[in-house]
Amino acid sequence: MTTVRVIIDEMLAPVPNGISRYTEELTRALIEFAPPGCHVEGIVSASTEPEYDAVHERLPGLSNLYKTSLARRELVTAWQHGFTRLPGAGMLHATSLLAPLGRHERTVGSSNQVAVTIHDTIAWTHPEALPPRRVAWHKAMAKRAHKYADAIVVPTHAVDDQLREFFDFGDRVRVIGGAVSPRLIRPVDAEERAARLELPPRYLLAMGGLESRSGIDHVLRALALPGATDLPLLVVGPDRNDDRSIESTAGEAGLAADRVTTLGHLSDADLSVVLDRAVLLVFPSLAEGFGLPILEAFHFGTPVVHSDAAALVEVAADAGITVPADDLEGYPARLAEAMTRVADDDELAARLGTYGEDRAGLFSWRSSAESVWQLHADL
């Protein structure tokens, strides 16, 4: 029997995020599409019984769940400094940089192997977007990965290229992207959900918070410009960042408060409705490793306006409208022009919707899981 042990602790993050979704979807696919005679075990930090039960419920078919003796905060620190090993040997797959990286035999065919995932290079390129301790942790763990990991998984070639400016991982890098969750489907009670969420008949959609790299503030300024579309903006994500809120930032941009609504975190069913009914998704992020919301919008045939961040261009290909962000002073005006053009042109929107659906169909969690299984077989 061959077993891959997956560190799935990101699933228990207090606030759901892109990495927690990636962890759950990839692990579920690894279980579902495991080769004959292969099994998947999960590894989590010391948590509560309800949390353990939730993991088993969300990952049916998990052969075993190993619970470390340390809670998440202590485990993060311990692994950063090279303390605390997991018992036994074998294939270990980390869906982030959270991994017990240390000296071990690194030869082709060895049963003792560790692969870690680096989702982006924001800790180096946009450190102001993260808490200082988080930046330090990312850099420290990347150094450990450079020294000890057998393989490095990145979601796009763009991240691979950016990462090479800071570390030379040689041929240890594999590009394995994500995909849209199979749970993102149009629910049968879509009308009721739309009414409960008070969705306008036509609206623009953005996803993310107010951190500088997200670019949401540029969208707010764009919509306040003369000649910009007058459609309301709905934002999926937190309504504030430190002492700033979406409402106050919109006011500073000269945008009326009733033009912007923050929806917070949504269930998969609610998110499906919101994505499906949007006139377009605007994704103005200045730094991303993959940009899953773009594929999620494509999946529903929703047009996308996005920045020219390398990873977004790679994922979207030519299926969205790309807006250059190199000149930030003029960025809002270019966003406004692109959003207004799509919102006012039904033929263009329909064409982009078709392109997007085709593009989203090229990504699947099955393909991602099979690539991970092949990665460990190659090691």
Stockholm file with secondary structure:
# STOCKHOLM 1.0

chainA/1-379         MTTVRVIIDEMLAPVPNGISRYTEELTRALIEFAPPGCHVEGIVSASTEPEYDAVHERLPGLSNLYKTSLARRELVTAWQHGFTRLPGAGMLHATSLLAPLGRHERTVGSSNQVAVTIHDTIAWTHPEALPPRRVAWHKAMAKRAHKYADAIVVPTHAVDDQLREFFDFGDRVRVIGGAVSPRLIRPVDAEERAARLELPPRYLLAMGGLESRSGIDHVLRALALPGATDLPLLVVGPDRNDDRSIESTAGEAGLAADRVTTLGHLSDADLSVVLDRAVLLVFPSLAEGFGLPILEAFHFGTPVVHSDAAALVEVAADAGITVPADDLEGYPARLAEAMTRVADDDELAARLGTYGEDRAGLFSWRSSAESVWQLHADL
#=GR chainA/1-379 SS CEEEEEECGGGGCSSCCHHHHHHHHHHHHHHHTCCTTEEEEEEECSCCHHHHHHHHHHSTTCCEEEECSSCHHHHHHHHHTTCCCCSSCSEEEESSSCSCCCCCCCCTTCSCEEEEECCCCHHHHCGGGSCHHHHHHHHHHHHHHHHHCSEEEESSHHHHHHHTTTCCCGGGEEECCCCCCTTCCCCTTHHHHHHHTTCCSSCEEEESCSSGGGCHHHHHHHHTSTTSCCCCEEEEBCSEETTEEHHHHHHHTTCCGGGEEEEESCCHHHHHHHHHHCSEEEECCSCCSSCHHHHHHHHTTCCEEEECCHHHHHHHTTSSEEECCSSTTTHHHHHHHHHHHHHHCHHHHHHHHHHHHHHHTTCCHHHHHHHHHHHHHHC
#=GC SS_cons         CEEEEEECGGGGCSSCCHHHHHHHHHHHHHHHTCCTTEEEEEEECSCCHHHHHHHHHHSTTCCEEEECSSCHHHHHHHHHTTCCCCSSCSEEEESSSCSCCCCCCCCTTCSCEEEEECCCCHHHHCGGGSCHHHHHHHHHHHHHHHHHCSEEEESSHHHHHHHTTTCCCGGGEEECCCCCCTTCCCCTTHHHHHHHTTCCSSCEEEESCSSGGGCHHHHHHHHTSTTSCCCCEEEEBCSEETTEEHHHHHHHTTCCGGGEEEEESCCHHHHHHHHHHCSEEEECCSCCSSCHHHHHHHHTTCCEEEECCHHHHHHHTTSSEEECCSSTTTHHHHHHHHHHHHHHCHHHHHHHHHHHHHHHTTCCHHHHHHHHHHHHHHC
//
